[in-house]
Amino acid sequence: MINLKVKEILAERNKSIYWLANETSLAYPTLYRIANKQTDGIKFHTLEEIMKALNIEDFNQIMDLIPDED
């Protein structure tokens, strides 16, 4: 499973999901679901917009690979 660390990064930088919505072309409900891990997928464009707004250049900064439990 891939874990997106959007909520954690926002908290570290004292930013909100509302701030992120204003910095990107993305809707607040979309970002809320992503930040709260309530989605099964994400478009590359969406990930790119989030990374640009957060000044992230390396995918390893925003996501982790968590092994599936068998």
N, C-alpha and C positions, 0 to 999 in steps of 0.2 A: 504494500500500500504506500502511496506517496502522500506525505504530510506537508501541506503548505503552512508556513509559519507567518502568515499575514498578520494575525491578531497579536502574536508575540512581538513582531517587529514594530507594529504600530505602538504597542505599549512601551517598548524600549525607547521610542522616539517621541513619546508623549503626543501622539497623533491619534485621531479617531477615524472610524470608518466614514463618517460624514466628511472629514477633511479629505480622505482618499477619493471619495466620490466627486468632490469639487475639483480635485487635481487631475482626474481622468475623465474620459468620456463614458464612464460606466455608471450604471444605476445603483443607488444605495442598496436596494434589496439583493441585487446580485452580489455585491461586495460583502454584505452581511452574511449571506449564505456561505460564501467562500471562506470568510474569516472564522465563521463558527462551524466549519467542517460539515455543512449540511448539503453538500453537493457531491456527485460522483465523478464529475469531470469539469474541465476548464478548457476554453478555447485558447489557442496560442496568442491571439490578439489580446485577449483579456489579461493573460499572464504578462505579456509585454507591457501593457499599459500600467499595470500594478508595479512592475519592476522599474519602469521609467520614473514614475512618481516617487518611488522610494529610493531612487538612485542606486539600484542594485544591478550589478553587471554579471554576477556569477550565480547560476542557478542553485548552487550549493548553499547560498546564503538564504534562500527563500523556501527551499524544500529539502525534506529528508526522505529516504527510502526506509520504510519500516517493514521488516519481514512479516509475511502472513503467518498466522498461527495455524498449524495443521492439526 
